[in-house]
Amino acid sequence: MVDQTLDVIAVGAHPDDAEIGCGGTLARLVQQGYRVGIVDLTDGEPTPGSPGPEVRLAEARRAAETLGVAVRITLDLDNRQLMDSPQARVKLARQFRRFRPRLVLGLGHRTPMASPDHYQAMLITEAAIFYSRLTRWDDQFRGLAPHRVPALMHYFLNFRALSPHHPGTLVSDISGTLETKIAAVACYDSQLPPDRRHLLERIRIFNQQQGRAAGFEAGEVLASPTVLGTRDLMGLLFGPDKLE
Ligand SMILES: [Zn+2]
């Protein structure tokens, strides 16, 4: 069986990572006609306020529908104990071979004072992109042909930093999809009991601040781990949705 390919896959450690880090960008890519998927490495459970994994999975499905995402996959790696390992890399690389994305959006940087799973997810994602393209490894990939992912961009969850400390930083304009993103994050009732509900406003303000730094009403900071080039400088600077 050949799955329909995806243009973009966002990878999170837990359901809600991709929504919080790059949900506005994903909704915008869907608006632009791209096929977008999310792969969560774990089911994110247990967490303090959640009745169980079924509830969190149902929330994740609702959030994906809110963003317009075509595919959402939850891998069976361990929440709280996520570690970069050859097995974890292969599990994610199988999804890259299956859906053959042009762009992977993965977690960037560490999240001190929050889950260490995010940093492990960054390592797993980078390695899985490499594993995805390797030939002569059929015992691990069971007939899934190698796939070279042409582009990786990082998104960030380190809200407790004033700057992302990343060289290839750019701002993705989410002026038209900020509220869709907030609605997707709000699907996670289990993670947003009354005493944490204010986090939605904090995310909104954070994205407004990031966007305004680039002249947009709202934005998400993304960064390339490798230097970016362009063959179309004027398109990059003044393309259809750019401010002049
Ligand atoms: Zn997380």
Residues whose N, C-alpha, C, O or C-beta is under 5 A from the ligand:
A	BS01	ZN	A13 H14 D17
